[in-house]
Amino acid sequence: MGEVAALVGSHGWVEIAINGGNAHSQLQINLQDALQVLFLEKNQTPEN
């Protein structure tokens, strides 16, 4: 699986993508699912 990315599209929606993949099937998420997006500084890792 490629790297997962979140970006704000031209209509203002947050879009979830996988480089060279399909986020819907690989992450098992659907439209209107609630997601938590963490914005990290470069080289920072999420805390558990």
DSSP file (Angstrom, degrees, kcal/mol; ACC not computed):
  #  RESIDUE AA STRUCTURE BP1 BP2  ACC     N-H-->O    O-->H-N    N-H-->O    O-->H-N    TCO  KAPPA ALPHA  PHI   PSI    X-CA   Y-CA   Z-CA
    1    1 A M              0   0    0      0, 0.0     3,-0.1     0, 0.0    19,-0.1   0.000 360.0 360.0 360.0 137.0    0.0    0.0    0.0
    2    2 A G        -     0   0    0     17,-0.4     2,-0.1     1,-0.2    18,-0.1  -0.117 360.0 -66.4 -75.3 179.7    1.3    3.5   -0.9
    3    3 A E        -     0   0    0     15,-0.1    16,-2.2     1,-0.1     2,-0.3  -0.447  49.6-125.6 -72.3 139.8    1.5    6.4    1.5
    4    4 A V  E     -A   18   0A   0     14,-0.2     2,-0.3    -2,-0.1    14,-0.2  -0.671  31.2-176.6 -86.8 139.4   -1.8    7.8    2.8
    5    5 A A  E     -A   17   0A   0     12,-2.9    12,-3.0    -2,-0.3     2,-0.4  -0.977  17.3-156.3-136.3 149.2   -2.5   11.6    2.3
    6    6 A A  E     +A   16   0A   0     -2,-0.3     2,-0.3    10,-0.2    10,-0.2  -0.991  22.9 166.0-122.2 134.7   -5.2   14.0    3.2
    7    7 A L  E     -A   15   0A   0      8,-2.3     8,-3.9    -2,-0.4     2,-0.7  -0.967  39.2-112.2-143.9 158.8   -5.7   17.2    1.3
    8    8 A V  E     -A   14   0A   0     -2,-0.3     6,-0.2     6,-0.2     5,-0.0  -0.854  38.5-144.8 -94.7 119.4   -8.3   20.0    0.9
    9    9 A G    >   -     0   0    0      4,-3.0     3,-1.9    -2,-0.7    -1,-0.0  -0.125  31.4 -90.3 -77.0 176.9   -9.8   19.8   -2.6
   10   10 A S  T 3  S+     0   0    0      1,-0.3    -1,-0.1     2,-0.1    -2,-0.0   0.673 126.5  52.9 -64.8 -18.6  -11.0   22.7   -4.7
   11   11 A H  T 3  S-     0   0    0      2,-0.1    -1,-0.3     0, 0.0     3,-0.1   0.341 121.4-104.0 -98.0   5.0  -14.5   22.5   -3.2
   12   12 A G  S <  S+     0   0    0     -3,-1.9     2,-0.2     1,-0.3    -2,-0.1   0.460  77.9 132.6  89.9   1.1  -13.2   22.7    0.4
   13   13 A W        -     0   0    0      1,-0.0    -4,-3.0    -5,-0.0     2,-0.5  -0.613  61.4-118.1 -84.3 145.0  -13.7   19.0    1.2
   14   14 A V  E     -A    8   0A   0     -2,-0.2     2,-0.4    -6,-0.2    -6,-0.2  -0.738  33.1-158.1 -80.3 126.6  -11.0   17.0    2.8
   15   15 A E  E     -A    7   0A   0     -8,-3.9    -8,-2.3    -2,-0.5     2,-0.5  -0.907   6.3-151.9-111.5 133.8   -9.9   14.2    0.5
   16   16 A I  E     +A    6   0A   0     -2,-0.4     2,-0.3   -10,-0.2   -10,-0.2  -0.897  24.3 172.5-104.8 130.4   -8.2   11.0    1.6
   17   17 A A  E     -A    5   0A   0    -12,-3.0   -12,-2.9    -2,-0.5     2,-0.4  -0.939  26.9-148.0-137.9 157.4   -5.9    9.4   -1.0
   18   18 A I  E >   -A    4   0A   0      3,-0.4     3,-2.4    -2,-0.3     2,-0.3  -0.997  33.9-113.6-125.6 126.5   -3.4    6.6   -1.3
   19   19 A N  T 3  S-     0   0    0    -16,-2.2   -17,-0.4    -2,-0.4     3,-0.1  -0.417 101.1  -6.0 -60.3 116.7   -0.5    6.9   -3.7
   20   20 A G  T 3  S+     0   0    0     -2,-0.3    -1,-0.3     1,-0.3     2,-0.2   0.657 127.5  77.9  73.5  16.2   -1.1    4.3   -6.4
   21   21 A G  S <  S-     0   0    0     -3,-2.4     2,-0.5   -18,-0.1    -3,-0.4  -0.667  82.9 -97.5-140.6-166.5   -4.1    2.8   -4.5
   22   22 A N     >  -     0   0    0     -2,-0.2     4,-2.8     1,-0.1     5,-0.3  -0.947  20.4-164.6-126.4 106.7   -7.7    3.1   -3.6
   23   23 A A  H  > S+     0   0    0     -2,-0.5     4,-2.1     1,-0.2     6,-0.5   0.866  87.5  59.1 -61.2 -38.5   -8.4    4.7   -0.1
   24   24 A H  H  4>S+     0   0    0      1,-0.2     5,-1.0     2,-0.2     4,-0.5   0.941 117.5  28.9 -57.1 -50.6  -12.1    3.5   -0.1
   25   25 A S  H  45S+     0   0    0      3,-0.2    -2,-0.2     2,-0.2    -1,-0.2   0.890 122.6  48.0 -81.8 -39.2  -11.1   -0.2   -0.4
   26   26 A Q  H  <5S+     0   0    0     -4,-2.8    -3,-0.2     1,-0.2    -2,-0.2   0.838 123.2  32.4 -75.0 -31.5   -7.7   -0.3    1.3
   27   27 A L  T  <5S-     0   0    0     -4,-2.1    -1,-0.2    -5,-0.3    -2,-0.2   0.491 102.2-130.0 -99.2  -5.4   -8.8    1.8    4.4
   28   28 A Q  T   5 +     0   0    0     -4,-0.5     2,-0.3    -5,-0.3    -3,-0.2   0.931  58.3 141.8  54.0  50.8  -12.4    0.4    4.4
   29   29 A I      < -     0   0    0     -5,-1.0     2,-0.3    -6,-0.5    -1,-0.2  -0.865  33.7-158.0-119.1 156.2  -13.9    3.9    4.6
   30   30 A N    >   -     0   0    0     -2,-0.3     3,-2.0     1,-0.1    -5,-0.0  -0.833  36.2 -74.5-127.7 163.9  -17.0    5.3    3.0
   31   31 A L  T 3  S+     0   0    0     -2,-0.3     3,-0.1     1,-0.3    -1,-0.1  -0.331 119.2  18.7 -55.0 139.7  -18.4    8.7    2.1
   32   32 A Q  T 3  S+     0   0    0      1,-0.3    -1,-0.3    -3,-0.0     2,-0.2   0.502  87.3 142.8  72.0   7.9  -19.7   10.5    5.2
   33   33 A D    <   -     0   0    0     -3,-2.0     2,-0.4     1,-0.1    -1,-0.3  -0.551  58.2-112.6 -69.0 143.3  -17.7    8.3    7.6
   34   34 A A        +     0   0    0     -2,-0.2     2,-0.3    -3,-0.1    -1,-0.1  -0.669  43.1 179.8 -78.5 129.9  -16.3   10.3   10.5
   35   35 A L        -     0   0    0     -2,-0.4     2,-0.5    -6,-0.0    -6,-0.0  -0.937  25.6-137.2-129.5 152.4  -12.5   10.6   10.4
   36   36 A Q        -     0   0    0     -2,-0.3     2,-0.5     2,-0.0    -2,-0.0  -0.959  19.5-162.1-108.8 124.8   -9.9   12.2   12.6
   37   37 A V        -     0   0    0     -2,-0.5     2,-0.5     2,-0.0    -2,-0.0  -0.932   1.2-159.5-110.3 124.6   -7.2   14.0   10.7
   38   38 A L        -     0   0    0     -2,-0.5     2,-0.7     2,-0.0    -2,-0.0  -0.896   5.7-151.9-104.0 127.9   -3.9   14.9   12.5
   39   39 A F        -     0   0    0     -2,-0.5     2,-0.3     0, 0.0    -2,-0.0  -0.893  22.8-170.8 -99.9 116.1   -1.7   17.6   11.1
   40   40 A L        -     0   0    0     -2,-0.7     3,-0.1     4,-0.1     2,-0.1  -0.765  24.2-113.2-110.2 150.0    1.9   16.8   12.1
   41   41 A E    >   -     0   0    0     -2,-0.3     3,-2.2     1,-0.2    -1,-0.1  -0.396  58.8 -73.5 -68.9 158.0    5.1   18.8   11.9
   42   42 A K  T 3  S+     0   0    0      1,-0.3    -1,-0.2    -2,-0.1     3,-0.1  -0.304 121.7  10.2 -55.8 134.9    7.7   17.4    9.5
   43   43 A N  T 3  S+     0   0    0      1,-0.3     2,-0.3    -3,-0.1    -1,-0.3   0.571  98.9 129.1  68.0  13.4    9.3   14.3   11.0
   44   44 A Q    <   -     0   0    0     -3,-2.2    -1,-0.3     0, 0.0    -4,-0.1  -0.756  45.8-150.9 -95.1 145.0    6.8   14.2   13.9
   45   45 A T        -     0   0    0     -2,-0.3     2,-0.1    -3,-0.1    -4,-0.1  -0.881  24.7-102.1-113.9 148.6    5.0   10.9   14.6
   46   46 A P        -     0   0    0      0, 0.0     2,-0.3     0, 0.0    -6,-0.0  -0.414  34.8-126.2 -67.4 141.4    1.4   10.6   16.1
   47   47 A E              0   0    0      1,-0.1     0, 0.0    -2,-0.1     0, 0.0  -0.662 360.0 360.0 -85.3 143.8    1.3    9.7   19.8
   48   48 A N              0   0    0     -2,-0.3    -1,-0.1     0, 0.0     0, 0.0   0.424 360.0 360.0 -89.7 360.0   -0.8    6.7   20.8
